[in-house]
Amino acid sequence: MFDLFLAGGKLGMSILTAELICMLFAAWKAPAWVKEIGLLALVTGIFYQFLGMFQAFGVIQMAGDISPSLLAGGFRVSFISVMYALLIYAASLVIRMLQKPRI
């Protein structure tokens, strides 16, 4: 699991983890912010995927011809931050559902 954290990028995954901690703290202190923090985590994950793909395409452009398996490996790594962000967003939705009063 820690290998995926490092492969996803230390900075991006650290920011997403900080947003997860903030979301869990908000669930206790400011429940109205839980969904918004989860959505922020999703946007952050997508931003880091685009940033990684932008850098990868720059390297591909400089390298010229590359193998499709190398490209597929790059796509695989770029989705790590998005999957983590989706898990955080899903957790925020579950927390919001559990916090809503039943009428």
Backbone hydrogen bonds, N-H to C=O, Kabsch-Sander energy under -0.5 kcal/mol:
donor,donor_aa,acceptor,acceptor_aa,energy
5,F,1,M,-1.7
6,L,2,F,-2.3
7,A,3,D,-2.5
8,G,4,L,-2.1
9,G,6,L,-1.1
13,M,9,G,-2.4
14,S,10,K,-1.8
15,I,11,L,-2.3
16,L,12,G,-2.2
17,T,13,M,-2.2
18,A,14,S,-2.4
19,E,15,I,-2.2
20,L,16,L,-2.0
21,I,17,T,-2.4
22,C,18,A,-2.4
23,M,19,E,-2.3
24,L,20,L,-2.3
25,F,21,I,-2.3
26,A,22,C,-2.6
27,A,23,M,-1.9
28,W,24,L,-0.7
28,W,25,F,-0.7
29,K,25,F,-2.4
30,A,26,A,-1.4
33,W,30,A,-2.1
34,V,31,P,-1.1
37,I,33,W,-2.5
38,G,34,V,-2.1
39,L,35,K,-2.3
40,L,36,E,-2.3
41,A,37,I,-2.1
42,L,38,G,-1.8
43,V,39,L,-2.4
44,T,40,L,-2.5
45,G,41,A,-2.5
46,I,42,L,-2.2
47,F,43,V,-2.4
48,Y,44,T,-2.4
49,Q,45,G,-1.7
50,F,46,I,-2.5
51,L,47,F,-2.5
52,G,48,Y,-2.2
53,M,49,Q,-2.7
54,F,50,F,-2.4
55,Q,51,L,-2.0
56,A,52,G,-2.5
57,F,53,M,-2.7
58,G,54,F,-1.5
59,V,55,Q,-1.9
60,I,56,A,-2.5
61,Q,57,F,-2.2
62,M,58,G,-1.7
63,A,59,V,-2.4
64,G,60,I,-2.2
65,D,63,A,-0.6
71,L,67,S,-1.6
72,A,68,P,-2.5
73,G,69,S,-2.0
74,G,70,L,-1.7
75,F,71,L,-2.1
76,R,72,A,-2.2
77,V,73,G,-2.0
78,S,74,G,-2.0
79,F,75,F,-1.0
79,F,76,R,-0.6
80,I,77,V,-1.3
83,M,79,F,-2.4
84,Y,80,I,-2.1
85,A,81,S,-2.3
86,L,82,V,-2.6
87,L,83,M,-1.9
88,I,84,Y,-2.0
89,Y,85,A,-2.6
90,A,86,L,-2.7
91,A,87,L,-2.3
92,S,88,I,-2.1
93,L,89,Y,-2.0
94,V,90,A,-2.2
95,I,91,A,-2.6
96,R,92,S,-2.3
97,M,93,L,-2.3
98,L,94,V,-2.3
99,Q,95,I,-1.6
100,K,96,R,-1.5
